[in-house]
Amino acid sequence: MATDKELSDFLENVERRAFKQAVYAVRKDESALDIVQDAMVKLAEKYGDKPAAELPLLFQRILQNVIHDYFRREKVRSTWISLFSGLGAEDDSNDNFDILDTYEAEEGTQAAESSADKVERAQVLAVIDQEIQKLPTRQREAFLMRYWQDMDVAETAAAMGCSEGSVKTHCSRATHTLAQALRAKGISL
């Protein structure tokens, strides 16, 4: 059984990687934070009594399920919003407020970097993102778990419900496909 300290240490170590994975999946920082928090709470409530060695795989599965639940809720929510969006609009008197008029960036932060650097980085990240999205689902899952979540082959195989050989094959195909697509677009990393 995992002690409270082991559980706390595990959650602290996995927090950043889980957030990156959630942001990558849902593309909204606020939603990603909620997803990671929900996954952490579920792990602590339902599986806090499991051995510490089992926590990474359990957390990964919980995180994937919470992300899937998010998309299900968003689909239902967008259906209702589109149905009721034309029923009436309220006049908002704060339409002229712009946060950029009052915001000053700190030196050395992304907000303070040049516009050209921001645009270039955003374009490269967008291309990488597009190419990752084009990967078949299993290849994308294996790639993200192995290289974004830093999970080993055995953990990835257990989380995906397949053999270690399948994980290696999926990862190899994904990296070759991504490298080829990025080279074709003139991007070398």
C-alpha positions in Angstrom: 0.0 0.0 0.0 1.2 3.5 -0.9 1.8 5.8 2.1 0.4 9.3 2.0 3.9 10.6 1.4 4.4 8.2 -1.6 1.1 9.2 -3.1 1.9 12.9 -2.6 5.3 12.6 -4.1 3.9 10.7 -7.1 1.3 13.3 -7.7 3.9 16.1 -7.5 6.2 14.3 -10.0 3.5 13.5 -12.5 1.7 16.9 -12.4 3.6 18.7 -15.1 3.6 15.9 -17.6 -0.1 15.2 -17.0 -0.8 18.9 -17.6 1.1 18.9 -20.9 -0.7 15.8 -22.0 -4.1 17.3 -21.1 -3.3 20.6 -22.8 -2.2 18.7 -25.9 -5.5 16.8 -25.9 -8.0 19.6 -25.1 -6.0 22.7 -26.2 -7.4 24.8 -23.3 -5.2 25.5 -20.2 -8.1 25.9 -17.8 -9.8 22.7 -18.9 -6.5 20.8 -18.8 -6.0 22.0 -15.2 -9.4 20.7 -14.3 -8.8 17.4 -16.0 -5.5 16.8 -14.2 -7.0 17.9 -10.9 -10.0 15.5 -11.4 -7.6 12.6 -12.3 -5.5 13.3 -9.2 -8.5 13.4 -6.9 -9.9 10.2 -8.4 -6.6 8.4 -8.0 -6.3 9.5 -4.3 -9.9 8.7 -3.5 -10.3 5.4 -5.2 -6.8 3.9 -5.5 -4.8 5.6 -2.7 -4.6 2.2 -1.0 -2.8 0.5 -3.9 0.9 -0.2 -4.0 3.1 2.7 -5.1 4.4 0.7 -8.1 0.8 0.6 -9.5 0.1 4.3 -9.3 1.7 5.4 -12.6 -0.4 3.0 -14.7 -3.6 3.7 -12.7 -3.1 7.4 -13.0 -2.5 7.2 -16.8 -5.7 5.2 -17.3 -7.7 7.6 -15.1 -6.2 10.6 -16.9 -7.2 9.2 -20.3 -10.7 8.4 -19.1 -11.1 12.0 -17.7 -10.0 13.4 -21.0 -12.5 11.2 -22.9 -15.2 12.3 -20.4 -14.3 16.0 -21.1 -14.9 15.5 -24.8 -18.2 13.7 -24.2 -19.3 16.7 -22.0 -18.1 19.2 -24.6 -20.1 17.5 -27.3 -23.3 17.7 -25.3 -22.6 21.2 -24.2 -21.9 22.5 -27.7 -25.1 20.9 -28.9 -27.1 22.8 -26.3 -25.2 26.0 -26.9 -25.8 25.9 -30.6 -29.5 25.3 -30.0 -29.9 28.2 -27.6 -27.4 30.7 -29.0 -29.9 32.6 -31.2 -32.5 33.1 -28.5 -31.2 36.5 -27.4 -28.0 38.4 -26.8 -27.4 40.7 -23.9 -25.6 44.0 -24.4 -22.2 43.9 -22.7 -21.0 47.4 -21.8 -17.4 46.1 -21.2 -16.7 45.3 -24.9 -14.1 48.1 -25.1 -11.8 46.7 -22.3 -8.6 45.3 -23.5 -6.2 43.6 -21.1 -3.3 44.3 -23.4 -3.6 48.0 -22.6 -2.7 47.4 -19.0 -0.3 44.4 -19.2 3.5 44.8 -19.1 5.6 41.7 -19.7 8.5 40.8 -17.4 11.9 40.7 -19.0 13.0 37.1 -19.9 9.5 35.7 -20.2 7.8 34.5 -23.3 5.6 37.6 -23.3 8.7 39.7 -23.6 10.2 37.9 -26.6 10.1 39.4 -30.0 7.1 38.9 -32.2 9.1 37.2 -34.9 10.3 34.6 -32.4 6.8 34.0 -31.1 5.4 33.6 -34.6 8.2 31.3 -35.7 7.8 29.1 -32.6 4.1 29.1 -32.9 4.3 28.0 -36.5 6.7 25.2 -35.8 4.6 24.0 -32.9 1.5 24.2 -35.0 3.1 22.1 -37.7 4.3 19.5 -35.2 0.8 19.5 -33.6 -0.8 18.9 -37.0 1.5 16.1 -37.9 0.9 14.4 -34.5 -2.8 14.7 -35.0 -2.5 12.9 -38.4 -0.9 9.9 -36.7 -3.2 6.9 -36.3 -4.7 6.8 -32.8 -2.6 3.9 -31.4 0.6 5.4 -32.8 -0.3 8.8 -31.3 -1.2 7.3 -27.9 2.1 5.3 -27.8 4.1 8.3 -28.9 2.6 10.6 -26.3 2.9 8.1 -23.5 6.5 7.2 -24.2 7.9 10.6 -25.2 5.7 13.1 -23.4 4.8 11.1 -20.3 8.2 9.5 -20.1 6.6 6.1 -19.5 8.7 3.0 -20.2 7.6 0.4 -22.7 6.1 -1.9 -20.1 4.0 0.9 -18.5 2.8 2.1 -21.9 1.9 -1.5 -22.9 -0.1 -2.0 -19.7 -1.9 1.4 -20.1 -2.7 0.7 -23.8 -3.7 -2.9 -23.2 -1.2 -4.3 -25.7 2.1 -6.1 -25.9 5.5 -4.3 -25.4 6.3 -5.2 -29.0 3.3 -3.4 -30.2 4.3 -0.3 -28.3 7.7 -0.4 -29.8 6.2 -0.8 -33.3 3.7 2.0 -32.8 6.5 4.4 -31.5 8.9 3.5 -34.2 6.3 4.1 -36.9 5.2 7.3 -35.3 8.7 8.8 -35.0 9.6 7.8 -38.6 6.3 9.3 -39.9 6.8 12.5 -37.9 10.4 12.9 -38.9 9.6 12.4 -42.6 6.7 14.9 -42.5 8.7 17.5 -40.6 11.7 17.2 -43.0 9.3 17.6 -45.9 8.2 20.9 -44.4 11.7 22.1 -43.8 11.8 21.6 -40.1 14.7 19.9 -38.5 14.7 19.4 -34.7 
